Amino acid sequence: MKMKIISCIKNAGAKIFGIEKTTVKKNAEKTSQLRTIITNLGLEVNNLGIEVDDDAVTLWGEAADLATKEKVVLVVGNTNDVASVEDKMTLAAVKEITEF
């Protein structure tokens, strides 16, 4: 699957991040808050990785399915102070259904 970078409107989403913090501290806080939001929404991503670099977020891990992957990208992209999301997530292997 091709990797995507999604552009977002930086100041249009939910305001979950504090202000007046150092860049490293602010990025670490954003990472933690994004992980909490994704978890609280019940979006299943194995080995979820989140890297924040100012207003750019990179995601990786293995999403349970395509719908979950897209929801995670949308949730992150619709967060205040996020201008772009780089999607490096993969999809879990689909198990074949055998009929007897």
C-alpha positions, 0 to 999 in steps of 0.5 A, spaced: 500 500 500 502 506 498 504 511 503 500 518 504 501 524 507 495 528 508 494 535 509 490 538 514 488 545 517 492 546 522 488 550 527 481 548 525 481 541 529 480 540 537 484 544 542 487 538 546 495 541 546 497 546 551 501 552 549 508 556 551 512 549 552 518 547 549 518 544 542 521 537 545 516 537 551 510 540 547 511 534 542 512 529 547 505 531 550 502 531 543 504 524 542 501 522 549 495 525 548 494 523 541 495 516 543 490 517 549 485 519 544 486 513 539 486 508 545 479 511 548 476 511 541 477 503 541 481 504 534 485 498 534 492 499 532 498 494 534 505 497 535 502 504 534 507 509 533 506 516 533 512 521 532 510 529 532 515 534 529 511 541 531 505 540 526 507 534 523 505 527 525 507 520 523 503 514 524 506 507 524 503 500 526 498 495 524 491 497 523 486 492 524 482 494 518 482 499 513 476 503 516 480 503 523 487 506 519 483 511 516 479 513 522 486 514 526 489 518 520 482 522 520 482 523 528 489 525 528 488 530 522 482 533 525 486 535 531 488 542 533 495 544 531 496 538 526 498 541 519 499 534 516 499 526 517 504 521 514 501 515 514 506 509 514 501 504 518 500 497 515 494 493 515 493 486 519 493 480 514 486 478 512 484 471 514 481 467 509 474 464 511 473 457 509 466 454 508 464 447 510 
